[in-house]
Every structure is written in structure tokens, then in C-alpha cells.
Amino acid sequence: MPARYNTIIVVRKRNARGDEVEYHTVGRKGPSIWRTGEPNPPGTPGYQAAYDAATGLRAVIEPPATGHGWHTVNDLLDAYERSREFCRLAPRTRTDYLRGLVDVRTRYGSAPLGVVNSVALKGNVLDWIEVRWAGKVADKRLDPFKFALSWATGRHPERVPVNYLHGIPRFYEGADRAEIIWEDAEVDLFCSRAPEQHADAVRLARETGLRIGDLVELERSEIKRAPDGSRAIILRPNKRRRRIVNMPLTAAAEAIIDKAPLSRRLILKPMRADAWDPARLSREVREYATEFEIRPELRFNDLRGTKVTEMVWSGISVPDLAIRIGWKIETAAKMLGVYAALNPGRAMVVALPGAARRDEASG
């Protein structure tokens, strides 16, 4: 099997005096890092330093023949941004990754590819990020770099055999927002004072529990009528949403949908644009809520949790909760327990039929 470009090759030969001499190179016919009689033998820091220098040099002057020509970290990141894995990400995620990688390129882009194969990379990256950023802002630099290296190890392990950033925990540990819900009085106050476009978005989010990304893209064609005359929102899986969502419409939700012009594709629309940008909608709702002196900890996304809380209080079953919100059964069971525990005495938890049969059998 051909030796990899970063493999240490040891060759033993006898010199003119008959003494055996070892020659250590990185890769076949690669840079020499040590031979018998020289200082810094194997196992010493000097030997490791010579190896690190040689792998970086080797990556620049003679990259492996397979795949694209990756000479520098920038070449790796360019290849990642062209990959189908990157292109399959949601548009907002791609935008965030590209912004984060700008700083990564400034710091490491021109370095030889060999730097990502050094065990020192992890500490160097963490030191660099921790000095300049914290929380979510730090994660926006770490995550895309980490995922780019994960992609590279899977795509070209002969180039990047190990992702030394793998397993680093995120800097931001999100607070548990399950107990942060909009009270009905707060929703009514917001909808009575905010512009109609913002009020409709908040009310529809409260009545449907849709994610903000699904809400701003909700089309009239996704409103289906059942045989009994009732209507529901049916969202099919896509590259962002993995499961079907089936949310029956309340009277308040139907009122918002019915007043939207039939000629308009989207149910919700801002005043001076064809469609809402999720980040803009969330920001403007927060600004109006602050103006109306509504609790500062409330966010637009908490309206989804408010709807889940209402369904838990009504005694919804795990399968029904999963199909209404678009969760896996396991996620629905976990979250139902979380919301019920945060509101003791107000929720009736309905267990899965299978679990009930096992409990009866054990009794």
C-alpha cells in the first residue's frame, strides 16, 4: 500500500564504514527529519517539531494527487463551500457560516494545510476565539470551522485524517425557555397596539405554534379542508423541516387567514416587502413589545412554546403533540414531560398506549 504523505518512512542502510544508519523522512522521497547521529532523535520535542514543519511543507509543495488541490486552509474552505453538504444547508445557516468563516480565513486561510493536522490546532483556535468573542458570537466562528473540518475528514481523509476541533462544546449554553410563555393578556395588548402586520404574525404564531421560518413562508395552498369542514395547516417535509406538521386552525387563526387577499401567495406580508425576513420580524416584534412595556425576556420564538404549553394543559397525547408540532415521538414525549413539570397541577399527561400496557403487565 502506498505510504500517505504524512507517514514517517524509516530506511536503514549501511554506510561505507559498515555502520547501520537510519533515515527518517515524511512520505516516500519526502523531506528528511532525522538520521542516525543527528540531535533530536525520535521521541524528543525537536523530532516532533521537525515532523510538524515537514508536514506543513509537504502539504504545500506536493499535496496528494486525489481530489482538489488543497494547498492552504483557504483551499479546504473553498472546497467545503462548494460541497453538496454545504449547499443543502438552510439559506440562513449558509449565510451565518459564510460570515463566520471570514474571520477564520483571516486568521488561518493563508496557512499551509498541514496546520489543521497538528494537535496544537485545538488549543490555538480556542485561545484565539476566547480572547475576541463569547457566547453565540464565538460559536459563529467555531461551528463553521469545525463542520468544515468534519466534512474534510469524511471527504478526503488522506488530507485531513483527524478533526482536532471535534467534540469542542459550544460556548453558548441556551437557557431553558420552556417556562417562558406569553400570557394571553400580553398577546392581546401587543395585538391591540402594534401595526396590523406585526399583530397578525404574533397572533398566528400563538394560535399555530409554527416556527418563525415556516410562519413567514406559510402559503394558502398549505391550508387544507377536512371532510367535516374544519381546516388545518399541513406542512410537508423539506430540507429544513424533516416531518409533517398537521395543526388544526382555531377561530382566531382562521380569521387572519381569511382576511389575507386571495391573490396573495403568502398569508403574512409586511408593509413594504413581498415577504417577511424572520430575523427582521423577530427584532421588530421585540422592539414593539419593549415599547408596550411587555416583559423584556419574551421573544417571538416563545410563542411556539406558549402553544405547546396550552396543548399540554389540555391533556394532549404524545402522538398528537408530535404530529401537531412536527416532532419525533421521542422528542414529543420528552418535551411533554418538561412542560408538564414546569406547570404542576395544570397539566394532565397522557402516556403512550404501549407504556400503559407495560405498566399494567408489571402491576
Salt bridges, closest charged atoms under 4 A:
ASP19 OD2 - ARG17 NE 3.65
GLU22 OE2 - ARG12 NE 3.04
GLU22 OE1 - HIS24 NE2 2.91
GLU38 OE2 - ARG35 NE 3.52
GLU62 OE1 - ARG58 NH1 3.06
ASP78 OD1 - ARG105 NH2 2.81
GLU81 OE2 - ARG105 NH2 3.00
ASP96 OD1 - ARG92 NE 3.53
ASP103 OD2 - ARG141 NE 2.82
ASP139 OD2 - ARG170 NE 3.73
ASP143 OD1 - LYS146 NZ 3.90
ASP143 OD2 - ARG170 NH2 2.85
GLU158 OE2 - HIS156 ND1 2.88
ASP184 OD1 - ARG206 NH2 3.45
GLU186 OE2 - ARG295 NE 2.69
ASP188 OD1 - ARG203 NH2 2.91
GLU196 OE2 - LYS259 NZ 2.89
ASP200 OD1 - LYS259 NZ 3.01
ASP214 OD1 - ARG240 NH2 2.75
ASP214 OD1 - ARG241 NH2 3.08
GLU217 OE1 - ARG240 NH2 3.45
GLU219 OE2 - ARG265 NH1 2.60
GLU254 OE2 - ARG231 NE 3.36
ASP258 OD1 - ARG231 NH2 3.00
GLU284 OE1 - HIS198 NE2 2.61
GLU284 OE2 - ARG280 NE 2.86
GLU297 OE2 - ARG295 NH1 3.53
ASP302 OD2 - ARG177 NH2 2.61
GLU310 OE2 - ARG206 NH2 3.11
GLU310 OE1 - LYS307 NZ 3.02
